[in-house]
Amino acid sequence: MAHASARQRFLILLPVPLIVSAALVFSVAARWLGDAAGYLVGFGFYWLWCLSVPLLLWGRCGLRQTLAAEDSLFRRKNWLLIALLSLTIVGAVWMYFIPGLATVSFGVLLFSPIVILNGTAEEILWRGVYLKTFERNAVSGCVYPAAGFALFHLAPTLVFPAEGGVFRFIMSTFALGLVYG
């Protein structure tokens, strides 16, 4: 990275303070507010990171450009990517959502639309910002942010441990990050 721009260096270093601060917020908020409220506060903090970084780097116009697609995803040449993306969504629903549905409270179901905010914020940071900044570098633009995305998920597991173990959860989020990237 000898010729990396300041923006690129910033994004290479970003996962460390993001993950450490998120872990701290999840842990402290859960201790002070209880697990459920602390979990929501932790994600709120994470969303601030996800949306503040592109605003810091490019401002509002740049954030809009990050969200704008240059080409439609749903083209014949992308059939394999669309199939992989669909399989990861079905797999995630099968592995995580369906088994836990019977134990979910009404309050959690009431707040479930928040996942749209979560998914959008994550995609803006981990895919949009990195892919836009490292357009010609598959490792820095796709693999590295997939690893950061996966490792971030250690923070929420400090409040609610992952069923099936942390390693399995982190590896599945890494695979998801690669497919989305």
DASULHU-V240155 format. One record per pair of residues at least 12 apart in sequence whose ideal C-beta (glycine too) atoms are under 6 Angstrom apart, sorted by sequence separation. I is the first residue (numbers start at 1). J is the second residue. D is the distance in Angstrom with one decimal. If there is no record, write none. Layout:
BEGIN
I_J_D / I_J_D
END
This chain:
BEGIN
29_41_4.0 / 54_66_5.5 / 29_42_5.6 / 130_145_3.9 / 26_42_3.5 / 25_42_5.1 / 126_145_4.5 / 25_45_4.4 / 150_170_5.0 / 153_173_4.9 / 126_149_4.3 / 150_173_4.3 / 22_46_5.3 / 150_174_3.7 / 150_177_5.8 / 146_174_5.6 / 149_177_4.1 / 18_49_5.2 / 146_177_3.1 / 146_178_4.6 / 146_181_5.5 / 142_181_3.6 / 7_57_5.9 / 127_180_5.7 / 127_181_5.6 / 66_124_6.0 / 66_128_4.0 / 66_132_5.8 / 51_121_5.6 / 54_124_5.8 / 50_121_3.7 / 50_122_5.9 / 53_125_5.7 / 47_121_4.4 / 50_124_5.9 / 50_125_4.1 / 54_129_5.1 / 88_176_5.3 / 88_179_4.9 / 85_179_5.8 / 84_179_5.1 / 39_159_4.9 / 38_159_5.8 / 11_133_5.7 / 35_159_5.4 / 8_133_5.9 / 7_133_5.8 / 26_155_4.8 / 30_159_4.4 / 26_156_5.9 / 27_158_5.2 / 19_151_5.6 / 23_155_4.3 / 26_158_5.2 / 15_148_3.6 / 19_152_5.4 / 22_155_4.1 / 26_159_5.3 / 23_158_5.9
END
